[in-house]
Amino acid sequence: MMSENSKFARIRTMIKKINKRKIEELLSRGVEQVITRESLEKKLQSGKKLRIKHGVDPTTKDLHLGYAVVYEKLRQLQERGHQIVFLIGDFTARFGDPTDQKKTRGLRNKKEIEACAKNYIKQIGKILDVKKLEIRRNSEWFDKFSGQDILELQSRFTVARMLERDMFQERIKNRQEIYYHEPVYPMLQAYDSVMLKSDLTVIGTDQIFNEIQGRELQREFGQEPQDIIAMSILIGTDGKQKMSQSLGNYIGITESANQQYGKIMSIPDDLIIHYLTLCTDIPLEKVQDIERRLQSHKMNPMDAKMFLARKIVERYHGIKQAEKAEKYFITAFQKKKIPAEIPVLHIKAPRPLIEILLDKKQIKSRSEFRRLVRDGAVEAEGGIIKDVHYKVNKNIVLKLGKKKFLKIELN
């Protein structure tokens, strides 16, 4: 018979193996790079509660699935008992990160940034347990900085190091200006890590340079340098560039179930596995099985995409809304019928369509409406609207773009 000690030893070995597999998936799924892997594995295996920094500059009203890739990894770490420190870059957002920028960003005011920050915190609650977050703002320390403080911080970095970045090199090559405040941004982001005593930061690959500066600065301040998990960048619905609101190729995490479902169905087939891996918690074994079936033509890409769309909508709206969104898509786009349930916009008197859509927040700007009309993407009464001054003087069913149906009723 096996002794009690042997049983416990066997159980401990099994637990250790399971934990190792979980750490392996944690550090590989959707992960582009780990700096440094050996160090981070030891930290995760030690059982120590880590301080995990994630910083964001609140510069837009809404978060999209590109952000959610990072937040899903933070969720996994939060569920393992680690402390997520969600840093609102309310100071750094005033002038903005120059990463990937081919020209200087404009300055923003505090009021605008704070409004965006409140939206961010509300929206991340769809993924993270906000009650367990440590929410900080880097204005806590930077608003107290004197001129001497900023000079002392700058003295720890070299101009050559800051100008190594690709976008600065491209600007130099094209004889474009680089303003003094722009190379300072990575220094400030580095100092955030010092102030928060970060053990680990989870970011997109576009932030690796900035967070490496944090490692170096932590060493100078006598801290153990943070490790870095750099997540893969999510490709947008256009299938070409990273997901971005400015490019219009994004899927917002607060968009309606119908909008999310429709946008996911519009992605190129070759992004199905990319999205399944980065945007869902479906077990990797199942993702790999779907990939094999697609490659061997045993699964229709349309079916795989509908499965993906359903899972993502479930994540943000629940199972019932996902089922409704799927029925809506099948009715509106596969069967080419007008769905039974569509939003109704009530108006009290005849008005130009552009004014109605702006007031009801169905479009963001007049230029967006003009673009839709120019592209033949606005339909009413079975015909394409070609006049940007089109006036609604009766009840109509409107098709706006490829995915949205609306009823406008004159009361």
Secondary structure by P-SEA (a helix, b strand, c coil): cccaaaaaaaaaaaaaaaaaaaaaaaacccccccccaaaaaaaaaaccccbbbbbbccccccccaaaaaaaaaaaaaaaabbbbbcccccccccccccccccbbbbbbcaaaaaaaaaaaaaaaccccccccccccccccccccccaaaaaaaaaacccccccccaaaaaaaaacccccccccaaaaaaaaaaaaacccbbbbcccaaaaaaaaaaaaaaacccbbbbbbbcccccccccccccccccccccccccaaaaaaaaaaccccaaaaaaaccccccaaaaaaaaaaaaaccccaaaaaaaaaaaaaaacccaaaaaaaaaaaaacccccccccbbbbbbbcccccaaaaaaaacccccaaaaaaaaaacccccccccccccccccccbbbbbccccbbbbbbcc
